[in-house]
């Protein structure tokens, strides 16, 4: 196996920079020799290299083969403090990759959103019973939001649009409004 990178989970915190791809790092793999696998992470591809019983293999998968980016709470080793992880989730749990692991969850939301944005994958949440779901409604690759009021105050087009129409109520026609029709038009000329 090639050397380089920091093994995932070797220290108290692991942080891969989502804006500095490609990245190469080592991750734990209980089925591999030496319990280590080497991961090359690109924006479009993931290459996982490991050796099993002396046989070297490499899995080359597109990032789209992964389900999304999830937040997990990992149990502490030997009864230690639990940690929070941002994980690249795959339908095969042995191919899930930790991208960010920290004992405190201060920056986990920012990391979760950054990885989802960079890799173009949906954001996922794992419930207590182990089910994985998206916390936000989506239509294809677009997240759905409730419509919001448009703010005209700081718009680039604000200076081009009149604000008087927003202040005045529009006129209404009712039965008391005089309507002149069928008469000759009088034009005032000097």
N, C-alpha and C positions, 0 to 999 in steps of 0.2 A: 504494500500500500504506500501511496505517496504521503509525504509528511506536509504539514502546513495547516494553519488555522488553529483555532482553539476548539477543543472538543466540547460539544454541547453538553451542558450540565456539569462541567468540570469545576467551575467556580460557583460563587454565590449567584452571579447574574450572567446571562448570555444575551448579547444584543448584536444582531446583524443589522447593518444599515440598509434600509430598503432602497435608498437613492444611490448606493455604491455597488450596483450589480455589474458584472457577475461576481458572485461570492463563492468561496470554497471553505467548507468547514467540516469537522468531524462530528458525528452524532452517534448516540448509543444504538446498538442493534444486538439484541440478545441471541439472535440466530446466527450471527456471523462470528468468524474467528476473531479472537481478541475483543469481542463485543463492541466493535467499532465499524462504522461505515463512513465512507467519504462522499460528500455531497457537493456537487457543482450546481449552483442555482443561477439561472439566467432569467431574463424577462419572459422568454418564450419556452424554455426547456428546463428540465431538471434531470441531472445525471447522477445516479446513485451507484457507487462502486463499493463492492464488498467481496469478501472471500469466505466461502463455506466449505469446510473440510479440505482446505488447500485449493479449491477450485475458485478462480477469480471470475467475477461477473460484473457486468455494468448494465444498469437499466436506464434507458434513455427515453424519457416521457415528456410530452408537451405539458405545459402548466395547465392547460385546459382540462387535462385528465384529473386534476384535483378538484374537490368539491368546493373549497373556499378557504377562507381564513377564519379560524375560530379562537375563542378565548377559553382556556381550561384552567382549572384549579388543580394543581398537582400536589399529592400528599408528600409530606416531608419524609426524607430518608431516616430510618431508625427513630421514628417518632419525633422528628424535628419539625420546624416551622413549615407550613405549606407555602407553596410558591404559585405565582400566576404565570401562565405561558400563553403566547400567541403561537398557534400551530397551523401549518399548512396541511389541511385535512384531505385525506384520500379515502376512498371507500374501503380500501384494505388498510386496517389500522397499523400494520407493520411499515407502511410507506409514509405515514404521517411524519412531518418534519418540524421540529421546534425552531422558531425564528427569533423568539424573544422569551427569556425566562428571568423572572425577578422575584425576590422574596416579598417585595411590597408592590402593590398594584397602582402606584401613582401614575405611571406613564403608559399603562397597558392600553388605554383607550386610544391614545394618539398613535401608538405602534400598530394597533389593530387596524385602524382606518388607513394609515400610511401604506401598510402591506397590501390591503385590499385595493387601494388606488393604483399602486405601482404594478401589481400583477394582474389587475383587471378581474379579480375574482370576487364573488359575493362574500359578505361578512356573515359569519355563522356564530350561533350561541349554542352551547351544550347544556341541556337541563340536568337536574340531579339524577334522573332516571337514565341518562345516557343518550337521549334523543337529540338529534342535531336539527336545528331549524334556523331560518333567516329571521332576524328581528324586525326587518323593514320590508314592506311590500315592494315588489319589483315587477316590471313589465319588460321581459327580455333582459337587456343590460341596463335599463333605466330604473332608478329608484323612484317610487311614487311618493309624493308629498301632498298634503292638503294645500289648496290654493291659498296664497297669501295676498294681502292688499299690496298694491304697488306703491312704492314710495317715490313721489315725484320730487321731493326736496333736493336730493343729491344726484339726480339723474343727469346724464350727459346732454339730454335733449331738453332739459328744464328751461333753458333760456330761449328756446325756440317756440315754446308752447305758451299760449296765454293762460293765466291763472284766473282770469275773471269768470270764465265759464264754470269754474269749480265753486265760486262764491255765490253766484246768482242762481236762483231757482228758475227753471224754464217756465215760460208762460203757458197757461192752460185755457183752452176754449170751453166756455159753457154757454148756456142759453142767454145769459145777460150780455155777452160780448157782441158788440155791433159788427155785422158783416155787411159790407157794401158790395153789391154785385149788380150788374145790369145797368150801371150808370156810366155817364161819360166821365172820362178822366180829366181833371182840371190840372193844367200845368202852369205854374207861375213862371212868367218870363219877365225880365226887366226891360 
